[in-house]
Amino acid sequence: METSVKSSLMDPEVQGEAEEERDDTRVVREIMARCFIPAVVTTISWEGFHFVGHEIRIKEATDCYGAVVWPSALVLCYFLEKNAKQYNMVDKNVIEIGAGTGLVSIVASLLGARVTATDLPELLGNLQYNVSRNTKLKCKHLPQVKELSWGVALHENFPRSSHNFDYILAADVVYAHPFLEELLVTFDHLCRETTIILWAMKFRLEKENKFVDRFQELFDLEEISSFPSLNIKLYKAMKKNRRSA
């Protein structure tokens, strides 16, 4: 009785924050539950995940940031699965930039998309291994793996005349590296007026906030989900109308 009285007297704003915190904790717990550790140790170390009704086995490389599954990738995979009707991937042209281990690209492929998974040359071997292992005979469209160094030879390797992407996916591509301007150029090049960017981002340093400010000069940015306990935000973005910008 005392608890209910206190609850009814609680400031509505404080009560709302408490409810948001409980929701965040619940959803984050569900997201992290999608990851599992293999019961049997094999010669090739891998980490397991459950998405779209499939067991996904990912081989990581601990000597490289780009070859590790970060929480932002789990958040984006979970979102794609839970919002498959609103953000329908079936037969859509999708590119993931900074694909890393390929988990997000694999999930998008399992959801029916035509996926191009991209990253730096030194990551392509592991990326191809994971993508092939987890999509062969399981997907409507066999995903492609392709080199993409941000800001480099974009017109030659991804000409706008032949590359029309419905979605650009990105998970944790912004961190303490010197290529943020090149990343922005890459987003701008790959994105048409109808392209939707789904971008999960973990905030660590002031550079992240500055990049978001720069990003909003070119794109309309909408925060569609937030996970305070992980310090991760999920954004939807589309290119600004140049005439009104």
Summary of the structure (lengths in Angstrom):
residues: 245
radius of gyration: 19.2
end to end distance: 55.7
largest distance: 69.4
contacts: 744
relative contact order: 0.12
helix: 39%
strand: 23%
